[in-house]
Each structure stands twice: as C-alpha cells, then as structure tokens.
Amino acid sequence: MAAFIGGAILKTKADSTNTPNGAFKVYGSANGKAIGTLKPSSYVGSFAQSVGEWTQIRLRNPISGNQYGWILSDKLVQWQAPYGYYIQNGRTGVNVRNAPSLTAGVLKKLNGGTLAGKSDGYTENGFVFLSLNGGGYGWVSGDYLTRSNVVTSQATNTGVEIPPTVEMSLVETRDYKQFLLPGIIFLSCVTLLMLVRYAIKFQD
C-alpha cells in the first residue's frame, strides 16, 4: 500500500492500461459509486487519508460537485519537485498564478534571476506547476522560466525527501595548491640545512 504524507501533492500514474477510456475512476467513498475519472500523469489534488487500499484526495478540481474523491492507492504517486526553476534574466513583474490560465489570480510577481520554485516540469496550458520558493504552490508560464539542471533534495510538503542525484559538477574537489607552496618551502629549508651541515663537516 502506498504511504503518503499528509497534504502531499498527488499525481496519477502514467500507466492507465486496462482502465476505462485510458482514465482512472474516482469514487465518492471507498468501495462506493464512481463519480468520475482522472487522466493519467496528472496533478489531481492533495492527500487526505488512506483506508486499506484506498486513498482519499482533496480534489484539485471538484468532480460532480465533490471536493473529495477516493481512488485506489496503487494508481497514485507522490508529486516531487527536484529541479529549481528561475525567472529568466531581464524579465520583470512575471506573474505567479493560482491556476494554469492567463485569467487566473495572481499570487505574486517576480523579477529576472529569482528562484520561482521547484518542480518536475509538470505543465498545463503552457504553465509549469511549482512548489514555490517561500512556501505554497503556483503556476508560472514556461515562456519566462529557466530550469536548473542540478537535481536537489526535495522535502516536506511534497512528501518523502528525494536523494539528490550526484553530478560531477557538484562534487567538491580539494584545492591542493594551497599546500604546494608551504611544502616547497619546507623541502627547500631541509635541503639547505643538509647542505650547510655537509659543508661544515667537509671543512672539519
């Protein structure tokens, strides 16, 4: 059985094989009557509770007037946000909206070079869904975003932390140059002392 953290954002799985019309059924209660369907690979809402093999979701978009729905837990995955998304340099007053639409409410405005948030790149209507920097969720037009190729840890509100992917560019290397000059000086002093010692010995 899938284990989700309270409030975690959930997506339907990509594979909807053997499901009606390629969609997943949503029910009014566990083992109850179907109230509608959800598309595969879609952000569908947030985790509310689990009962046996069922998960209750606070639906992002109500279905048949229902704010909550039930779906089999094995049809869901926890949404993760491993990549940082930045507002493109030179942009000013880019809208962060509460829905993927040009008419949706504006949560805030951001300028170029600002970290908008993190995401896996999930997009609707040209808008990228983000776990916003500073908290909460929002949508920004992909036309104004640049994705960082560095995979970071993702914690708390989207669920279990993702181990960061190790990239060679991220591996810290020790700068041995800082030890080079003192080493040379030390060896030079030792050599000089030995030469002086031998010189004195030969004079004797």
RAGIDA-V937120 format. One record per pair of residues at least 4 apart in sequence whose C-alpha atoms are under 7 Angstrom apart, sorted by the first residue. I is the first residue (numbers start at 1). GAP is how many residues later the second one is. D is the distance in whole Angstrom. If there is no record, write none. Layout:
BEGIN
i=I gap=GAP d=D
i=I gap=GAP d=D
END
This chain:
BEGIN
i=1 gap=52 d=6
i=1 gap=72 d=7
i=1 gap=73 d=7
i=2 gap=71 d=6
i=2 gap=72 d=6
i=4 gap=4 d=7
i=4 gap=43 d=7
i=4 gap=74 d=7
i=4 gap=155 d=7
i=5 gap=154 d=5
i=6 gap=41 d=6
i=6 gap=42 d=6
i=7 gap=39 d=5
i=7 gap=40 d=5
i=7 gap=41 d=6
i=7 gap=150 d=7
i=8 gap=38 d=5
i=8 gap=39 d=5
i=8 gap=70 d=7
i=8 gap=149 d=6
i=8 gap=150 d=5
i=8 gap=151 d=5
i=9 gap=36 d=6
i=9 gap=37 d=4
i=9 gap=38 d=6
i=9 gap=69 d=6
i=9 gap=70 d=5
i=9 gap=149 d=6
i=10 gap=33 d=6
i=10 gap=34 d=6
i=10 gap=35 d=6
i=10 gap=36 d=6
i=10 gap=37 d=7
i=10 gap=66 d=7
i=10 gap=67 d=6
i=10 gap=68 d=5
i=10 gap=69 d=5
i=11 gap=30 d=6
i=11 gap=31 d=5
i=11 gap=32 d=4
i=11 gap=33 d=6
i=11 gap=65 d=6
i=11 gap=66 d=5
i=11 gap=67 d=6
i=11 gap=68 d=6
i=12 gap=28 d=5
i=12 gap=29 d=5
i=12 gap=30 d=5
i=12 gap=31 d=7
i=12 gap=32 d=7
i=12 gap=63 d=6
i=12 gap=64 d=5
i=12 gap=65 d=6
i=13 gap=27 d=6
i=13 gap=28 d=5
i=13 gap=62 d=6
i=13 gap=63 d=5
i=13 gap=64 d=6
i=14 gap=26 d=5
i=14 gap=27 d=5
i=15 gap=25 d=7
i=16 gap=6 d=5
i=16 gap=7 d=6
i=16 gap=8 d=7
i=16 gap=24 d=6
i=17 gap=5 d=7
i=19 gap=4 d=6
i=19 gap=5 d=6
i=23 gap=14 d=6
i=23 gap=15 d=6
i=23 gap=16 d=5
i=23 gap=17 d=6
i=24 gap=13 d=5
i=24 gap=14 d=5
i=24 gap=15 d=6
i=25 gap=9 d=6
i=25 gap=11 d=6
i=25 gap=12 d=4
i=25 gap=13 d=6
i=25 gap=46 d=7
i=26 gap=8 d=6
i=26 gap=9 d=6
i=26 gap=10 d=5
i=26 gap=11 d=5
i=26 gap=12 d=7
i=26 gap=43 d=6
i=26 gap=44 d=6
i=26 gap=45 d=5
i=27 gap=5 d=6
i=27 gap=6 d=5
i=27 gap=7 d=4
i=27 gap=8 d=5
i=27 gap=42 d=6
i=27 gap=43 d=5
i=27 gap=44 d=6
i=28 gap=4 d=6
i=28 gap=5 d=6
i=28 gap=6 d=6
i=28 gap=7 d=6
i=28 gap=41 d=5
i=28 gap=42 d=6
i=29 gap=4 d=7
i=29 gap=40 d=7
i=29 gap=41 d=6
i=30 gap=24 d=6
i=30 gap=40 d=6
i=35 gap=28 d=7
i=35 gap=29 d=7
i=36 gap=27 d=6
i=44 gap=15 d=6
i=44 gap=16 d=6
i=45 gap=12 d=6
i=45 gap=13 d=5
i=45 gap=14 d=5
i=45 gap=15 d=4
i=46 gap=11 d=6
i=46 gap=12 d=5
i=46 gap=13 d=7
i=47 gap=9 d=6
i=47 gap=10 d=5
i=47 gap=11 d=6
i=48 gap=8 d=5
i=48 gap=9 d=5
i=48 gap=10 d=6
i=49 gap=6 d=6
i=49 gap=7 d=5
i=50 gap=4 d=6
i=50 gap=5 d=4
i=50 gap=6 d=6
i=51 gap=4 d=6
i=53 gap=19 d=6
i=53 gap=20 d=6
i=54 gap=16 d=6
i=54 gap=17 d=6
i=54 gap=18 d=5
i=54 gap=19 d=5
i=55 gap=15 d=6
i=55 gap=16 d=6
i=55 gap=17 d=6
i=55 gap=18 d=5
i=56 gap=12 d=7
i=56 gap=13 d=6
i=56 gap=14 d=4
i=56 gap=15 d=7
i=57 gap=11 d=6
i=57 gap=12 d=5
i=57 gap=13 d=6
i=58 gap=9 d=6
i=58 gap=10 d=5
i=58 gap=11 d=7
i=59 gap=8 d=6
i=59 gap=9 d=5
i=59 gap=10 d=7
i=62 gap=4 d=5
i=62 gap=5 d=5
i=63 gap=4 d=7
i=78 gap=80 d=7
i=78 gap=81 d=7
i=79 gap=79 d=6
i=80 gap=39 d=7
i=80 gap=40 d=6
i=80 gap=74 d=7
i=80 gap=78 d=6
i=81 gap=37 d=5
i=81 gap=38 d=4
i=81 gap=39 d=5
i=81 gap=50 d=7
i=81 gap=73 d=6
i=82 gap=36 d=6
i=82 gap=37 d=6
i=82 gap=38 d=6
i=82 gap=69 d=5
i=82 gap=70 d=5
i=82 gap=71 d=6
i=82 gap=72 d=6
i=83 gap=35 d=5
i=83 gap=36 d=5
i=83 gap=37 d=6
i=83 gap=64 d=7
i=83 gap=65 d=6
i=83 gap=66 d=7
i=83 gap=67 d=7
i=83 gap=68 d=5
i=83 gap=69 d=6
i=84 gap=31 d=7
i=84 gap=33 d=6
i=84 gap=34 d=4
i=84 gap=35 d=7
i=84 gap=63 d=6
i=84 gap=64 d=5
i=85 gap=30 d=6
i=85 gap=31 d=6
i=85 gap=32 d=6
i=85 gap=33 d=6
i=85 gap=60 d=6
i=85 gap=61 d=6
i=85 gap=62 d=5
i=85 gap=63 d=6
i=86 gap=27 d=6
i=86 gap=28 d=5
i=86 gap=29 d=4
i=86 gap=30 d=5
i=86 gap=59 d=5
i=86 gap=60 d=5
i=86 gap=61 d=6
i=87 gap=4 d=7
i=87 gap=24 d=6
i=87 gap=25 d=5
i=87 gap=26 d=5
i=87 gap=27 d=5
i=87 gap=28 d=6
i=87 gap=29 d=6
i=87 gap=57 d=6
i=87 gap=58 d=5
i=87 gap=59 d=6
i=88 gap=24 d=5
i=88 gap=25 d=6
i=88 gap=56 d=6
i=88 gap=57 d=5
i=88 gap=58 d=6
i=89 gap=23 d=4
i=89 gap=24 d=5
i=90 gap=22 d=5
i=91 gap=20 d=6
i=91 gap=21 d=5
i=92 gap=18 d=7
i=92 gap=19 d=4
i=92 gap=20 d=6
i=93 gap=16 d=5
i=93 gap=17 d=5
i=93 gap=18 d=5
i=94 gap=15 d=5
i=94 gap=16 d=5
i=94 gap=17 d=6
i=95 gap=11 d=6
i=95 gap=13 d=6
i=95 gap=14 d=5
i=95 gap=15 d=7
i=95 gap=45 d=7
i=96 gap=10 d=6
i=96 gap=11 d=5
i=96 gap=12 d=5
i=96 gap=13 d=6
i=96 gap=42 d=6
i=96 gap=43 d=6
i=96 gap=44 d=5
i=97 gap=7 d=6
i=97 gap=8 d=5
i=97 gap=9 d=4
i=97 gap=10 d=5
i=97 gap=41 d=6
i=97 gap=42 d=5
i=97 gap=43 d=6
i=98 gap=6 d=6
i=98 gap=7 d=6
i=98 gap=8 d=6
i=98 gap=9 d=6
i=98 gap=40 d=5
i=98 gap=41 d=6
i=99 gap=5 d=5
i=99 gap=39 d=7
i=99 gap=40 d=6
i=100 gap=24 d=6
i=100 gap=25 d=6
i=100 gap=27 d=5
i=100 gap=39 d=6
i=110 gap=4 d=7
i=115 gap=18 d=7
i=116 gap=16 d=6
i=116 gap=17 d=6
i=117 gap=13 d=5
i=117 gap=14 d=5
i=117 gap=15 d=4
i=117 gap=16 d=4
i=118 gap=12 d=5
i=118 gap=13 d=5
i=118 gap=14 d=7
i=119 gap=10 d=7
i=119 gap=11 d=5
i=119 gap=12 d=6
i=121 gap=7 d=6
i=122 gap=6 d=6
i=122 gap=7 d=6
i=123 gap=4 d=5
i=123 gap=5 d=4
i=123 gap=6 d=6
i=124 gap=4 d=7
i=126 gap=15 d=6
i=126 gap=16 d=6
i=127 gap=12 d=6
i=127 gap=13 d=5
i=127 gap=14 d=4
i=127 gap=15 d=5
i=128 gap=11 d=5
i=128 gap=12 d=5
i=128 gap=13 d=6
i=128 gap=14 d=6
i=129 gap=9 d=6
i=129 gap=10 d=5
i=129 gap=11 d=7
i=130 gap=7 d=6
i=130 gap=8 d=5
i=130 gap=9 d=6
i=131 gap=4 d=7
i=131 gap=5 d=6
i=131 gap=6 d=5
i=131 gap=7 d=7
i=132 gap=4 d=5
i=132 gap=5 d=5
i=132 gap=6 d=6
i=151 gap=13 d=6
i=151 gap=14 d=6
i=152 gap=12 d=5
i=153 gap=8 d=6
i=153 gap=9 d=5
i=153 gap=10 d=6
i=153 gap=11 d=5
i=154 gap=7 d=5
i=154 gap=8 d=5
i=155 gap=4 d=6
i=155 gap=5 d=6
i=155 gap=6 d=4
i=156 gap=4 d=7
i=156 gap=5 d=7
i=166 gap=4 d=7
i=167 gap=4 d=7
i=176 gap=4 d=7
i=179 gap=4 d=6
i=180 gap=4 d=6
i=181 gap=4 d=6
i=182 gap=4 d=6
i=183 gap=4 d=6
i=184 gap=4 d=6
i=185 gap=4 d=6
i=186 gap=4 d=6
i=187 gap=4 d=6
i=188 gap=4 d=6
i=189 gap=4 d=6
i=190 gap=4 d=6
i=191 gap=4 d=6
i=192 gap=4 d=6
i=193 gap=4 d=6
i=194 gap=4 d=6
i=195 gap=4 d=6
i=196 gap=4 d=6
i=197 gap=4 d=6
i=198 gap=4 d=6
i=199 gap=4 d=6
i=200 gap=4 d=6
END
